[in-house]
Amino acid sequence: MSNLSEEITNLRKAGQIDLAYSRGYELLKEHPNDEKLANSIGWVLYEKVKKLVEAAKQSQSIETNMSISQLREILGEYYKLKLLRRPDLLFSLLLSQILRYPQELKFLPKFIKWAGIDSFREEDFQVSTGKDGTVFESLVEKTAKAVGKIACELTVQDGRDTRELQNFAVQLIGVAVDRTNVQKPEWLNYRQALLFHQLGRSSEAQKLLVSFVKQKRNDDWAWRALAKVVEPSDPALALALCAKACLTSRDENFGVGVFEDLSRLAANRGQEKVAKWAADRAFTIRNNNGWKVPESLRNLLTASWYNRAGTLSNAEEVLANIAADAEKVIWQNCPRSNANYLDIFVAKSGKSMVKFGRFSNGVSEEIVSPERGMLKNLNLRLGDPVTVTVDDSGDRLTVVAIEKRESGKLFDSVSHQTGRFRLCQGRDFGFVDDVYVPPDLACQLQNDQEVNVAVVKKFDKKKEKWGLSAIGILN
């Protein structure tokens, strides 16, 4: 360490930050090519940023705009220290402090774009683990999430480089997903999808959002985001998605905008009762909270169709019918197969579950999934033929859609076993060859009776192994 840089470092470590700052720049004018001196000044800037962030986090009455302006000025000085090299620890710690700032920093995407992805050290791509085993996201993931969120909110009014910054945010998110052990990839996919949409890359946006909505099926804003992406190419589907968003809304105050979207989409499709109901809902929520009514909503309330539209008396039922196609879009690439309905039951958790049997890869298997209202109005009986859509992306198969299959027969999609039924002595169950016959079926049979049973492969939790089990009697 040179004597000049050592002087500044000692002042900084002694807590004399202002003196270290003024003295450092005084010396830098005299020695503009001293890299060690420039580096020591960089650490002084880090301390100033750290102090500013701590003050902002602790104070409720801080002048936010002034504080952000000061932070931007400090980073501007860091930018002007051309002698500083990256990647290095200074940049990583400086960025970590910036990300702690309690307010959104609109200049962050531009700052990170200036620094470049090459400014991250290998350590910045790694997750960290706390003493309690909690895994914390990497610095790169934190940065990608923050930059992605701010870039999504940029408009052409924010400057001519808006599209460049949004493209950079897409690139940064891609690097984070590819090179880090991302803790919550769905959130990065969500931001990247919105950026793709703003950049006119709608097909890529839809693909990513579909993946996101699968994991956030109970969140109205996820459905609404997908509706916005598909609206230019498929307004009918956008209406269905928006109706689904309204049905999943748990906090109407938070999701008030979705009602306005629904009104506009419904009006464009000639569904004036729905449009009026949704516009009234949006207005009522805003009025009850004393919020401003935007011009876009006023235009709906004063449109020519509004006064002639009738009253929607059964809103939830109508919305459910409109939303019928919403779930189909997120499962459109999932496999569909013939199956047979077996049973509906309530699990220990209180959740309604449904069973199906299907033949797959040479094996007759049982699938158990949450019912989620999928059996509504289907009126199925044991063994009825159905077509199921199965999500096989997770650890276990999940049925996500059910259709009644008119052309099939009872138990036509599972294996059959013909043989003699043997009742276990003193027990209420038996076997047909190696097929287990449970008590509810065994009670319908006589010992040594010739029988044909429908069979599926099931996992025996007590024995911790797979076995064949009868699920129905075919004669």
Beta strands, then each sheet from edge to edge (+ up, - down):
strand 1: 128-129
strand 2: 135-136
strand 3: 336-346
strand 4: 352-360
strand 5: 363-370
strand 6: 385-391
strand 7: 398-404
strand 8: 415-423
strand 9: 430-432
strand 10: 435-437
strand 11: 450-460
strand 12: 465-473
sheet 1: 1+ 2-
sheet 2: 5+ 4- 3+ 6- 7+
sheet 3: 10+ 9- 8+ 11- 12+
end
